[in-house]
């Protein structure tokens, strides 16, 4: 499909920090793809559209069923970078039959989106991308898991630099997801909600620094559990100084993935992989969302997906994601660790 022939992709929240990175990543992947930069503040949307070039600013009102959009306007997809309390962006996409991608919900908040899909299962493909940095932990974990005959335990450590919180919307998401509910983990085959001391755990930064962290439940935990049938899955998040800043450099963002299981001969196997993006979380999140949009529109070399409910691991190939990650400046390495039984 020719990207330039499509109607604009509507990015609700496209004038925010991460939203601008989504637009930049899409422009890099598909220079001719039309974009509509949606925001509540028309001046900010206009500034973002001007900075990007060949993009149109659009004022969005999340409290309105029609989002306050021109009835004559046409779009090819709807991406929401904001916490849409009333889900009017999703309802609009379903009415118009447009692919939809959301990014701001914890696993405990997904029921309203799922219910809307179940009510209208044939209207549009819906991509629930509320994973850590839009799939930046889940997709590489699944790629590395291909070495295993059986994955038994997955432990993900995410380190977000204190200076890399992002804009107001990202800060509000972090506060809501860390304080409003317990974190969901899978522990020896049983789903648990943990908080307080039960949720606490130390993680190890890429330079060996030990940091206090706490269980966090974006949708990575449920996606990885379903994809691998591991008996234990958890993601722990620390908000602290990253290794690059400890060296006197700019902040980065870090993800460590520990996989435990069995190799092809039944022997215990433990692999640790570390990913670092030297520009922090926003460009990495932007890339993940852009790759999701690319796939929803059929611009990634295959047909666009049929109407349905998807997560990134159901639409994106992990090896292809890792290749793009490296192209966009991401670094990854395997760290030697002794084998241990799960």
C-alpha positions in Angstrom: 0.0 0.0 0.0 1.2 3.5 -0.8 1.4 5.5 2.4 0.9 8.8 0.7 -2.5 7.7 -0.6 -3.9 7.2 2.8 -6.0 9.6 4.9 -4.0 11.2 7.8 -3.2 9.2 10.9 -4.9 11.1 13.8 -2.5 11.2 16.8 -4.5 12.3 19.9 -1.9 13.9 22.1 0.5 14.3 19.2 1.7 17.6 20.5 3.1 16.1 23.7 6.6 14.9 24.2 6.0 11.2 23.3 3.4 12.1 20.7 6.0 14.2 18.8 8.4 11.2 18.9 5.6 9.0 17.4 5.1 11.5 14.6 8.8 11.7 13.9 9.2 7.9 13.8 6.3 7.6 11.4 7.7 10.3 9.2 11.1 8.5 9.2 9.5 5.1 8.4 7.0 6.5 5.8 7.9 10.1 4.7 4.7 10.4 2.6 2.2 9.3 5.3 -0.2 12.1 6.1 -0.4 13.0 9.8 -2.9 14.9 11.9 -1.5 16.2 15.2 -4.3 16.3 17.6 -4.3 18.2 20.9 -6.4 20.1 23.4 -4.3 23.2 22.9 -4.6 24.3 19.2 -1.4 26.4 19.5 0.7 23.5 20.7 -0.8 21.3 18.0 0.0 23.9 15.4 3.6 24.2 16.7 4.1 20.5 16.6 2.7 20.2 13.1 4.9 23.0 11.8 8.0 21.4 13.4 7.2 18.1 11.7 6.3 19.6 8.4 3.6 18.3 6.0 1.3 17.7 9.0 -2.1 19.2 10.0 -3.0 20.4 13.5 -6.3 19.3 14.8 -8.1 20.4 18.0 -9.5 17.4 20.0 -12.1 17.5 22.8 -12.0 14.2 24.6 -15.3 15.0 26.3 -17.2 15.0 23.1 -18.4 11.8 21.3 -17.2 13.2 18.0 -14.0 14.5 19.6 -14.9 18.0 18.3 -13.7 17.0 14.8 -14.9 18.3 11.5 -17.6 15.8 10.3 -16.1 16.0 6.8 -12.7 14.9 8.2 -11.3 11.6 7.2 -8.6 9.6 8.9 -6.9 6.2 8.3 -6.2 5.4 12.0 -6.6 6.8 15.5 -3.7 6.7 18.0 -4.3 8.0 21.5 -1.4 9.1 23.6 -3.6 10.4 26.4 -5.5 8.8 29.2 -9.0 8.9 27.7 -11.3 8.5 30.6 -14.4 8.2 28.5 -12.9 6.2 25.7 -14.4 8.6 23.2 -11.3 8.1 20.9 -12.0 4.4 20.8 -15.8 4.9 20.3 -15.0 7.3 17.4 -12.7 4.8 15.8 -15.2 2.0 16.1 -18.0 4.2 14.6 -15.7 5.0 11.7 -14.3 1.5 11.3 -10.7 2.8 11.9 -7.7 1.0 13.3 -7.1 2.1 16.8 -4.0 2.1 19.1 -4.0 2.9 22.9 -1.1 3.3 25.2 -2.0 4.5 28.7 -3.8 1.8 30.5 -2.5 -0.6 33.2 -3.6 -4.3 33.0 -6.2 -3.5 35.6 -7.8 -0.9 33.4 -8.3 -2.8 30.1 -11.8 -4.1 30.8 -13.7 -1.2 29.2 -11.7 -1.4 26.0 -12.2 -5.1 25.8 -16.0 -4.7 26.4 -16.3 -2.2 23.6 -14.5 -4.6 21.3 -16.7 -7.5 22.3 -19.8 -5.4 21.6 -18.5 -4.5 18.1 -16.0 -7.3 17.1 -16.1 -6.7 13.3 -15.7 -3.0 13.2 -12.0 -2.3 13.5 -8.6 -3.7 14.6 -7.8 -2.5 18.1 -4.1 -2.6 19.3 -3.7 -2.4 23.1 -0.2 -1.2 23.4 -0.1 -0.3 27.0 3.1 -2.2 27.5 6.3 -0.9 29.0 7.4 1.7 26.3 4.9 0.2 23.9 6.4 -3.3 23.8 10.1 -2.5 24.3 10.4 -5.3 26.9 7.9 -7.8 25.7 9.0 -8.1 22.1 12.8 -8.6 22.7 11.9 -11.0 25.5 10.0 -13.1 23.0 12.9 -12.9 20.6 15.4 -14.1 23.2 13.0 -16.8 24.4 13.4 -18.6 21.0 16.6 -20.1 22.3 14.7 -22.0 25.0 12.8 -25.2 24.7 10.8 -24.2 27.7 10.6 -20.8 29.4 9.7 -21.1 33.1 10.4 -17.7 34.6 10.6 -14.2 33.2 11.9 -11.3 35.2 12.0 -7.8 33.6 13.8 -4.9 35.3 13.0 -1.4 33.9 15.0 1.6 35.0 13.5 5.0 34.2 15.7 8.0 34.9 14.4 10.5 37.4 15.0 13.2 34.8 13.1 11.3 32.1 9.5 11.3 33.3 8.3 13.1 30.3 5.3 15.5 30.1 2.3 16.0 32.4 0.4 13.1 30.8 3.2 10.7 31.4 3.7 11.8 35.0 -0.1 11.4 35.6 0.0 7.9 34.1 3.0 6.9 36.3 1.3 8.2 39.5 -2.0 6.4 38.7 -0.4 3.1 37.8 1.9 3.0 40.8 -0.4 4.3 43.5 -4.0 3.6 42.5 -3.7 -0.2 42.4 -1.6 -3.2 43.4 0.7 -4.6 40.8 -0.2 -7.8 39.0 2.4 -10.6 38.8 2.3 -14.3 38.0 4.0 -16.4 40.7 4.4 -20.1 40.3 1.3 -20.5 38.2 -1.0 -18.2 40.2 -2.0 -14.6 39.5 -1.3 -12.3 42.4 -1.8 -8.6 43.2 1.0 -7.3 45.3 1.7 -3.9 47.0 3.9 -2.5 49.7 6.7 -4.8 50.9 5.3 -7.7 48.9 6.0 -5.7 45.7 9.5 -4.6 46.5 12.6 -6.1 44.9 16.1 -5.0 44.1 17.2 -4.7 40.5 20.6 -4.4 38.9 21.4 -1.6 36.6 23.6 -2.2 33.5 26.7 -1.0 35.3 26.1 -3.4 38.3 24.5 -0.8 40.6 21.8 -2.4 42.8 18.6 -0.2 43.0 15.3 -0.6 44.9 12.4 -1.2 42.7 8.8 -2.3 42.9 6.5 -4.5 40.8 4.6 -2.7 38.1 1.9 -4.0 35.9 1.7 -2.7 32.4 0.4 -5.3 30.0 3.8 -7.0 29.5 3.1 -9.5 32.3 -0.1 -10.8 30.9 1.2 -10.8 27.3 4.4 -12.7 28.2 2.5 -15.2 30.3 0.1 -16.0 27.5 2.9 -16.2 24.9 5.3 -18.4 26.8 3.3 -20.3 29.3 5.9 -19.4 31.9 4.9 -20.2 35.5 6.3 -16.9 36.9 6.4 -13.5 35.2 6.9 -10.0 36.8 8.1 -6.6 35.8 9.9 -4.4 38.3 10.4 -0.6 37.9 12.9 1.7 39.5 12.8 5.5 39.1 16.4 6.4 39.7 19.6 7.7 38.1 20.6 5.6 35.0 24.1 4.2 34.4 24.8 6.8 31.7 24.0 9.7 34.0 26.2 8.2 36.7 29.0 8.4 34.1 28.3 12.1 33.7 26.5 11.7 30.4 22.8 12.3 29.4 20.1 10.1 30.9 19.2 6.9 29.1 16.5 4.2 29.7 17.4 0.7 30.6 15.6 -2.7 30.4 17.1 -6.0 31.6 15.4 -9.2 30.7 16.2 -12.4 32.7 14.9 -15.6 31.2 15.0 -18.9 33.1 14.0 -22.3 31.7 15.3 -25.4 29.9 17.4 -25.8 26.8 16.8 -28.3 23.9 18.4 -31.0 26.0 16.4 -30.3 29.2 19.3 -28.7 31.0 18.7 -25.5 33.1 19.2 -22.3 31.1 19.4 -18.7 32.3 20.0 -15.8 29.9 20.1 -12.1 30.7 19.8 -9.4 28.0 20.2 -5.7 28.6 18.8 -3.0 26.4 19.7 0.7 26.6 18.4 3.6 24.6 20.8 6.5 25.0 18.1 9.1 24.4 15.6 7.9 27.1 12.1 6.5 27.0 10.3 8.9 24.7 12.0 8.0 21.3 11.8 4.3 22.2 8.1 4.5 23.0 7.5 6.6 19.9 9.2 3.9 17.8 7.1 1.1 19.3 3.8 3.0 18.6 4.9 3.9 15.1 5.7 0.3 14.3 2.2 -0.6 15.6 0.6 2.0 13.3 2.6 0.8 10.4 1.4 -2.8 11.0 -2.3 -1.7 11.5 -2.2 0.1 8.1 -0.6 -2.7 6.2 2.6 -0.7 5.6 5.0 -3.3 7.0 5.1 -5.7 4.0 1.9 -7.7 4.8 -1.8 -7.2 4.8 -3.5 -5.0 7.4 -4.9 -7.1 10.2 -8.6 -8.0 10.2 -10.9 -6.4 12.9 -10.0 -7.8 16.3 -8.3 -7.3 19.6 -4.5 -7.3 19.5 -1.4 -6.7 21.6 2.0 -5.8 20.1 3.3 -9.4 20.3 0.3 -10.6 18.2 1.1 -8.2 15.4 4.8 -7.4 15.4 7.6 -9.8 14.7 10.1 -9.7 17.6 13.2 -10.0 15.3 11.9 -7.2 13.1 11.2 -5.0 16.1 14.8 -5.6 17.4 16.2 -4.7 14.0 14.3 -1.4 14.0 15.3 -0.7 17.6 18.9 -0.9 16.6 18.3 1.3 13.5 16.8 3.9 15.8 19.8 4.0 18.1 19.0 1.3 20.6 21.7 -0.9 22.1 21.4 -4.5 23.3 23.8 -7.1 24.7 23.7 -10.5 26.3 25.3 -10.6 29.8 27.0 -13.7 31.0 25.2 -15.3 33.9 25.6 -18.8 35.3 22.9 -21.3 34.5 20.3 -21.9 37.3 17.2 -24.0 37.7 13.9 -22.1 37.7 
